[in-house]
């Protein structure tokens, strides 16, 4: 039976089982309760609910986060229609895709984890990390371009983490813990933390949380090189040869994360409320969450949860965020100020052998050749936003106006090391540094924005919005090839020569929004939105290729590869929000069409295959989303979602996709064609979650829950071109039993995630065409290992608890 059919039958069987459960519950219980409606603030006009906000906004609250047992955005996204996260494991930054808006081929994403076409916020302050969901009140999802209120980077939407605020009245310490294991791993993983709320006075309160995650991992790396540049990484001729040259390491994708937040809230009067906070997150990851199972050319069998890179690939990320958020009631309007300062540092090591042996420069001739790269990044970002919001209900007109400023200073470097290679060439380079590049610069954005709403009739409003933005980029970069200059050019063996070149870019423009909504009944809201999104252009930080035929440049850019322009999206959407069945059923849906102009896409230089960004001509996405939340009986609740997005090119995309022409690594450009499906996300997603509450005679409660998420197949490259593959559809089932005592502030949950131990691939690097077999100087095989896939965790089983202590 195909995966698609298995998914259909699995969904049918699951719905049938939950329906039977609901029927049994109906026979036992009466007086069903209403469905809770989560408070949201994503419209920036004060608090409203998901159902009354006249835009496509959804939210998952702290109770649902606890029920689902999710700890990050990749997990939570499976329950949000229209949102897909390319889960690459903890080592690489996950790619956030909204409504299929992605053209880039799947590959390793590095850096902070900002979502490309999606902006992320912690409260009122933009952030650029994949935040752990500790002590979070809710997570809000604004789907569709949000350029007028949220600025650059919101081509597809925005995600807002809303932390719990310090309380002036409740003193407590909340302790939580989780212990779990994987079916493919060894050892017990743990995640422990606490939250403390301390009212200092009637006007001052402190809230702090600290969490330590120690995940033991489940990916094995059996063919690590014992001595880089000294051991033979490709000698699989016998078990003795493997043992002499390689060693194995189990569960390499470990993850140690220390995260915490301290917030001090001061409210000396009803008209003034300010919170100063510090957010910290440090992540140490042991290796990739990938599988080499698809590498057909490899000489030995590879398991589903085995990586075949030659060197260990640890990565460390550290993020600090200081934020000051204040709200002042001026009587006639509310003034909000949000100030943020974030620092981000990253230090990562990875196997670079495959890139170098694919360049055709005969690196592979050295029998012991293995290369690795050390990558560093250091970013500092300051943001400031001020906005005025009119008082609700004072007249038929309401408004919001504001200003925004951000400045990012960045620095990053990449250093490639090839131990033993200089000696093989007859020279000496003690540091083994083969390639070194540095880029640094500053990105500045300023904007003025506003929205005006007119209440035409009771229940019918229309809103217009505009944003005027200015974007400036100043950057400098340099590249050196120390080993080649030393061995062949006679340069000092310890020298590094960096000849920096500078460039700048600037842009300004306008973004618009038009929205209207009408209350058909007190429980049914219709809305329509036209909105813009924007992402600025930039420079690829490369040297222009010389026209002198005597210049032998290893990496350089053609004139049309030097820079790329901005891109824009325009979203057309209609939707309905309804509460039916005496408010026991919430049913929401939306139809959308997104026009994407000049999309920025990944490519590579003609000389040296250096990654660059270029512009395509156009793409589009159209589809629908539907979600429901039903309180079937007082004891049984059921919620689910389904989304469909047909995302494709609308015009010829010239020289945007690179492919490999075996034998060898000859490179050709592949043009994307109009009608090509975009990669990186499924056309359809679905989720279903049911929970049944059973009050026991001893005063305790048992809650049984079962959740299912379904994902369609995913292309790794646009239209499947350029050697791309199709990652199969998959479904993940999770189950849990929760024991608690009402009013006692404690709970214990036993759970199993991925109940049926589904093997699921979520991303990929390169293409199978790149996994070729070369030869060294002795004619012995050299196995390229470019292509691998990212995988979701296997079956996970554990116990978690929470306990609240009053002070």
N, C-alpha and C positions, 0 to 999 in steps of 0.2 A: 504494500500500500504506500502511495506517495506521501511525502511530508504534508502537502497541501490537504490531501484527503484525511490524513491522520488528524490534522488540526481541526478540520470541519467536524469529524466524528467526535473528537475530544471536546470541542465546544458544545456540541449537541448533548453529549453524555453529561457534561458538567452542568449545563443549564437544567437538564432533566433531573439530576440529583438534587440540585438546589431547590427546584420547584417542588419536589417531593418533600424535602425538608420543610419548605415553607408551608405546605399543606398540613404536615404534621403539627407544625407550630400553631397554625390557625385553629386546629382542634383543641389545643391546650390553652391558648392565650386569648385575651380580648383587649379592647381599648387600645389599638395601635397608637404609638406616639408619632409626633410630627418629625420631619427631617430637619436637622439643624442647618442653618444657613450661615456660612462663615463670613465674618467681617473682613473687608479688604480696604486698602487705602491706595490702590494703584492708580486711581484717577487723579490723585494729588489734590482732591477737593474735600478732604476730610474722610471720615469713615462712612462706608456704605456696605451693602452686602453683595455677594456674588450675583444674586438674583436681581438686585435693583440697579447695579452698575450698567450703564447702557453701552458697554463695549464687550469684546470677547476677553473676559478675564475669568480665570478659574483659580482655585486655591486648595491646598491640602494642609489641614491644621495639625496641631501637635498630637491630638488624639489619633488621627489617621496615621500619622508618622509612626506612632508607637504601635498601633495595630498592625501595620504593614511590616514593621521591623526594618524600615529602610534607613540607610545611613548617609547616602549621598545622592546627588542629582541624577546620576545614571540609573539608580534603582527606582527613584520616585517617578522618573519620566515615563516608565512603562504603564503608569496609571493615568497619564495626562494625554488626552486626545490631541493629535497634531504636533506633539513634541517627541523627538527621538534623539537619544544620545548615543553616539558611536563609542561604546564602552571599550577602551583600550587597556583597561586595568590601571593599577595605581601609578605605574611608572610614567606613562605618557598622558598629556592633557587630553581629556575627552572632547570630542567635537559635538556641539549642540546644533541640531538641525530642526527647524520649524517649518512645517508644511512643505518639506522636500527641497528647501532652498539651499542647495549645495551643488557645486559643479566640480570641485576639486576631486581628483582620484583619492581613494582612501590610502592612507599611509600614516607613518608615525607623526603625531602632532606633539610638539614640544612647547615649552614655555609655561605660562601661568595657568592656562585653562580657560581663558575667556572664550566666549562661544562664537567667534567668527561673525556670523550674521545675527547674533543674539547678545544683548548686553546683560550683565548680572550686577545686582545691587545688594548691599547689606544695609537694610533700612533705607536711608535717603542717600547713601554714598555708593558710587560705583566701585566695584571690586573686580579683581581679575584672578581669582583662585576658585578651585573646586572645593567649596566649603563643606565641612562635615556638619551634619544636621544635629548639633547638640544644643539643647536649650533654645530651640527655635519655636516661636509661637505659630508660625505658618510659613508656607512658601507660596508666593503668588506668581501666576503665569499670564502674561499679556501676549496674546497671539496676534500676529500681523504687525506690520511696521509701526513703530512708535516714535518717529523722528521728531515730532513737534514738542512733546514733553520730555523725552528721554535722550534725544540727540543722536550723535554718530554711533554707529555700530548696532543699531536696532533695525536692521533690514528685515529681519524675520519676527522680532519681538523682544521682550525683556523678561527676565526672571528676577524676582525680589525675595530675598531671605529676610523675614521679619523676626528679629530676636525678641525674647520675652523682656519686658521692661521691668526695672526695679519697682517693688511695691512698698508703699509707706506703711502698710497695715499688717503684713504677714511675714513673720520671722520663721525661717525654716531652713533645713538642709535636706536636699533630695539626693539620695545615693542611687546609682544605677550600675548594673554590671551585665556582662554577656560572656559566656564561655561556649565555644563551638569548635567543630572540626569539619574537615572535608573528606569525602569518600576517596579522593585521590591524594590526600596529603597525610602528614603525620604530625603528631603533637596537638596540643590544645591551644587555640587562639583565644585571646581575651580582649575585652573592651570595657574598661571601668572608668567611672567618672562621678562627679557630684556637682550640684548647683546649690549655692547658698544665697539667701535673700536676707539682708539685715537692715531693717528700718533704724536709722540713726536718730531721726527726730520726725516730727510730723511733716517736715518739708524736705528731708534729705534721706536717701536710701541707697544702699549698695547691693549690687547683685554680681555674683561671680560664678563661673563654671570652669571646670578643668577636666579633660578627658584624655585617657591614654589607650590607644589602640595598638595591639600587638598581634598582627595577623601572620600566621605561620606559612601561608602560601600552599600551592599545590602543583606548581610547574617544575619539572625536573630538567636539568641541563647536563646531559650525560657525556658531552664531548668537549669539555673545556680543555684548552691547551695548557700543558704543564709549565712550559717555559716559552713565553712569547718570543719568537725569533730564534728559538733553539730547538723546539719540538716540532714534529711533523703533524700538522693538523689534519692531513688528508690521508694518512696511512691506516686504512681499514682492512689491510690484507690478512690480519689474524687477530685473535683476541689478545695475544701477547703484544703485538704492535700497538693496539689501541691502549692497552694498559701502560705501555712504556711512554707514550706520547700524550695521553689524555687522562683526565680524571672526571668524575661525575659529581654533581651536587644536586641534592634533592630540595624541592620546595624553594626555588630561588626567588619567586615573586613575593617575598615577604614585604610587609608594610607596617612600619612603626610610625604612628602619628601622635604627636602631642599637640593638643589644641585647647584653647581657653579664651575666655572673655571676661573682662571686668568692666562694669558700668556703674557710674555714679550719677544719680538723678537728683536734681534740685528743683523744687517748685515752691518758691517763697510766697507766691500769690497765685490766685486763680488764673491770672492773665499771663503768667510766665512759667514755662516748663522746659528745662534743658537737661540733656544727658551727655556726659563725657564718657567715652568708652575706648577700650583698647582690646583689639582682637589679635590673637597669635595662633599661628598654625605652622608646625614643622613636620615634614614628612620625609622619612628615610625608607627607600624602596630598594629591595635587593636585586630585582631583575624584571624582565618583561613577562607579561601574562599572554604568551603566544604559543602556538603549536606549529611544528614543522611537518605535520602529518601529510600535507599535500605535496611534499618534495619527492616526486617520483624518481628523480635521478640520484637520490642519495643511496649509498651502497649498503646501508643497514636499515632494518625496519625502524620506524619512528612512531612512537605512541601518540595518542590524542593530546596528552598533556605533557609533551616533551618539546623543548626548544633546542635548536641545534647550532646556536651561536658559539663562537670559539672562546670568548672571554666573558668574564662576569660584567654585568651592566648595571651597577648601582646608580641611584639618582637621589639627590637631596634637594628639597625645596623648603624655603623659609619665607613666611609672609608676616608682616606686621601692619596693622591698620589702626591709626588713631582717628577718632571721629568725634566731632562736637555737633550735636543737633539741638536746635532750640526753636521753640514755637512761642510767639508773642501775640496775644489777643489785643489788637489795637482798638477794639470796639466796632469799627466800621469794616475791618478786614483782619485776617490772620497773616502774620509775617512768619515765614519759615526760613531758617538758615541751616545749611548742611555743609560742614567743613570736613574734609578728609585728607589724610596723608598716609600713603601706603608705600611700603618698601617690599621688594621681592628679590630673592636671591635663589639661584639654581646652580647646582654642580652635578653634572652627569657624565658617565662614561659609557661608551658603546662600541660594539664591534664595527670597524670600518673596512674590514678586509674586502667585502663584496663590492663596495663602490670602487675601490682602487683596482681590483683585478678586472673590472668591467670596462676600464678606460682605455685598454689596449696599449698600455705603456710597459707591459711585460713584468709587472710586479710578481705575477704568478710563477715566473721562471725560478725564483728563489724558493727552494723546496720547503723551507721553514717559514715562509712568509705569513705573518698575521699582523694586522694593524688595528689600532683602537684610537678613539677620539675622546678628548676631554672637552666638554662644553660648559662655559660659564655664562651666567646672565645676572645682571644687576640693574633693577629698575626702581625709580622713585617717582611717585605720582602725587601731585597736589590737586585737589578739586574744591571748588566753592560754588554753591548755588544759593541764591536768594530769590524768594518768590512771595508774592502777595496774593491772597485768595479772598474773594468777597464772602460775606456772611450768607449762608443759605437762607432762602425764603424771604429776604428783605425786599425783593422786587422781582419782576419777571425777567430782569437781566441779571446774570451772574458772570463772573470773570475770574481769570487767573493770569498774572503776568510775572515774569521772572527773568533772571540773568544767570548765566553759567560760565565758569572758567575752569580750565584744567591745563596742567603742564606736566608732561612726562619726560624725565631724563632717563635715558637707557644706555646701557653698555653691554655688549656680549662678545664672546670670543669662541673660536673653535680651533683646537690644536690636534693635529693628527700625528700619531707616533708609529714608527715602523722599526721596532727593535731588530737589530741584526742586518738590516737591509743595506746600510751604508758600508758595512764591512764586506758584504757579499759583492758590492759594486767596486770594492777595492779602496774605499776611503774610510773616513771615521767621522762620526757625528755623535758625541757622547750622550746628548739628550734625546737622540733618536727622533727629533722633530722634523717631520717631512713637510707639513703644511701648517700655516698659522694665519688666521684672519681675525680682524677686530673691526667692530662697527659701533659707533656711538652717536648720539644725537639728542634732539629735543623735539617734542611734538606739543603744539599749543592749540587749544580750541577755545573759542569764545562764542557765546550765543545769547541772543535775546529771544524770548518766546512768550506766547500768550494764547489764551482761548477765551472765546466769548459765547455764552449760552443764552438763548432767548426761549422763555416758556411761552409758546404760542397759545396753547390751551392747557387746562389741567390734564396732565398725563402725556402731553406732546411737547417735546423740546427739540431744538436744533442747535448744534455747536459748530463753530468754526475755529480752527487753530492755525497758527503760523509760527515758524522758527527761522530766524536769520542767523546763519552760522558763518564763522571764519575759521579756517584751518591752516596751520603753518607747520612745515617740517624742515628742520635743518639737520643734516647728517654728514658724518665723515666715516670713511672706511679705508682699510688697507689690507693687503694680502702679501705673504712672503712664502717662498719655498726653500727653507733653510737647508735641507739635506741636499737637494739638487745643486744649490748655489755653492755648497761646501765641497761636494764630491766632484762636480764638473766645472765649477767656476772658480775654485781656489779660494773661496771666502773663508774667513776665520771660522773654525768648527763650533764656536759658541755664539756666533753672531746671529741676530735677528734684525732685519732691516724693514721698517714699516714706512712706506711712502704714502701718506694719507691724502686722499682726494675728498673734497667737500662738495656738497650739492644742497639745494633747497627747493622747496615746492610750497605753494600756497593756493588756497581756493576759498571761495565764498559762494553762498547761494541761499535759496529759500526752500523750505519744506512746508507742506500744507496738510490740513486735515478737515474733513467735513463729516459730521455725525448727526444722526437724528434718531429718536426713539419715541415709541408710542405705547402707552399702557392700554392694550386691548380690553383687559379686565384687570382688577386688582392683582390677579395671579398670573397674568400673561403679558410679557413685555416683548415688543418687536423692536429691532434696531437695525440700522444700516450705517456703514462707515466707508469712507474713502480716505486713505492715509498714506503718507510717504515715509520712506526710510532711506538712509544715506550712509555710505562709508567712504572716507576720503581716499585719494590716491596716494602714491608715494614713489620712492626711488628704490631700485633693486641693489644699490650699493656695489656695483661692479665696474671694472675698468672697461672702457670702450676698446673694442678690438682694433689693433693697428692695421693700417693699409699697407704697411711695409712687408713684403713677402719674406724678408729675412728675420722678422720677429717671430719667434716660436712661443706663442702664448699658450699656456696650459688651460687657463680659465679667463674668459673675457666675454663681453656682451656686444651683440650687434646694436645698431642705432635704435631699432624698435624693441630691444630687450632692456634698455636702460631704465625705463620708468613705466608707470601705469597710472591711469586716470581714476577718478571717483566712479562709484556705481550707485544706482538708485533703484528702489522698488516702489511700486504703487499698488495698494491693496484695495480691492472692491469686495465688500462683504455685507451679507444680510444674515440676521440671526433671530432666534426666538428663545426666550427664557420663560419657563412656566413651572408653576407648582399646582399639582392636581391632587385629586383623591383626598380632599380635606387636608392638604399640605403634607400628605404622607409620601408623595411622589414628586421629585424634581426631575424635569425633562428639559434639556437644553440642546440646541442644534445651531449650526451655522453653515452657510455656503460661501465660498470665497474664490476669488481669482486674483493672482498676483502677477504683475508685469515687471520683469527684471531687466533693466537697461545697463549695458556695458559691464556685465558681471566680471569681477576679478577672479581669475582662475590660475591654478598652478601650472607651470610649464618648466622647461629647462633650457639653458643656453645651448646654442649650436656647438660652441667650443667649450668643452669641459663639463657639460651636463650639470652646471651649477643651478640649483633651484631658483626660480624667479617667479614673479607674478605678472600676468598679462591681462588684457581685457578681451572678453568675448563681445559679441554683438547683442545677444538677447536671449532670454529664457522666460519661462512662465510656469506657474503652478496653479492648478485648479482642483477643487475637491470639496469635501464636506466633513463635518465632525458632529458627533452626537454623543451625549452622555446622560445617564440617569442615576438617581439615588432614591431608593424606595425603602420605606419602613413598612415591610409587608405585614408584620404583626408587632406587638410590643416586644417580642423576643427575637424576631428575625429581621435582618436588614440585608439589602442586596443593592449593589451599585456596579455600574459598568460603563464602558465607552467603546466607540468605534470611530476610526478616522480613515479617510481615503484622500490621497494627494497624487495627482498625475502631474509630475514635474518633468519638463523636457525643454530642449533647446528650441528656439523659434527661428533661428537663422544659422547660417554657416559659421562655425567657429574655427578659424584658420590657425594651424600650427599651435594648437593648445594642448594636445595630448602627445606624449612621447611613447614610443614603443621600441622593442628590441627585435632585430632581425637575425635569428640564428641561422647558421652557426656563427659564433662570436657575438660581440655586443655592438654591432653596427646599429646606430640609432636613426630612427626615422620619425618625422612628425606625422601625426594622424589628425585629420580635420574632423571636428564634430559636425554632424549634419542636423538640419532642422528636423525635429521629431524625435531625436535621440533622447531616451530617458536619462535623467540626471542620477548620479550615483550617491551613495552614502546614507540612504534611508529607504525604508520599505514603502510601497504604495499603500499598504493598509496596515493598521494596528488595531488591536482590540484588547480589552481587559474585562474581567468579571471578578467580583469579590463579594463573598457572602459571609455573614457572621450571625451566629445563634447564641443567645444568652440563656443559661439554665441556672436559675436560683436554686441552691441546694438547701436541704432541710437544716443543716448546721450553720446557716447564715452566710456561707461563702457563695461566690458566683463562679460558674464555669462559662467561659466564652470559647466557642469553637469557630474557627475561621478557615476559609479556603479561598485562595486567590489564584487567578490564572491570567497570564499575559500572553498575547499572541503577536508575532511579528512576521510580516511577509518577507519575501526574498529581497536582497540588497545587491545592487551592482557596485563593483569596486571602481569602475571607470565609466565615464559618460557613454551611454549607449552600449556598454560592453566592449567598446573599441579599445585599441591600444593594448591588447592582451589582457583586458580585464576579465574577471570571472564573476559568477553569480553566487553569492553566499546564500545557502538554503534558508527557507522559512523555518521558524522554530516556535515552540511554546514552552513556557516555564510555569510550573505549578508550585505553589507554596501552601503549607498548612501549619496551623498552630492551635494550641490549647492554652488558655490563660486562666489562672486561678487567682481570685482576689477577694478581699473582704470589703464590702461597701462601707465607706467612712473610715476605714483603717489605714488608708494611704499606703497600701502595699500591693504588689502584684508579682506573680511568677508565671513565666510563659515558656512552654516547651514548643519548639518549632522545627520544621524541616523545610528548607528552601530547595527548589529544584527537585521536587519529590521523585520524579521519574528519571532523574540523572541524565537529563537531556544534554547532548553535546551540541553547543551552539557557537557559531562563528559570527562575530560582530564587526570585524574590520580586517584589513589586509595591508601588507606592504609589498609594493612592486607587483610583478606578474609572474606566472609560472614560466614564461619565456626566458626569464633571467636566471633560472636555476639550471645552468648549463655545466658541462664537465669540460674543464680546460686541461692543460698539461704543463708540468714544470720542465726544467731544463733536461731532466732525465727521462722525460716522456711519461712520468707517473701522473695519475689523475689528480686534478685539483677541483674540488666540488664547490661551486658557487651556491650560496644559501640566501639569496636576496629575498625570495618570496616566503612569507609566512602569514598566518592569520591570527587575529586576536580572538580569544575565547572567553565565554562566561564561566563562572565557577561551576564545578560539578555539584553533586548533592552536598548540602550543608545542613548540619543538624546541631542544635544547641539549646541552651537554657539561658534566659535573661530575666532580670528582676529589677524592680524599682521599689524604693522605700523612702517615705517622707517622714522626717523628724521635726516636730514643732519645737521652737525655741522660746 
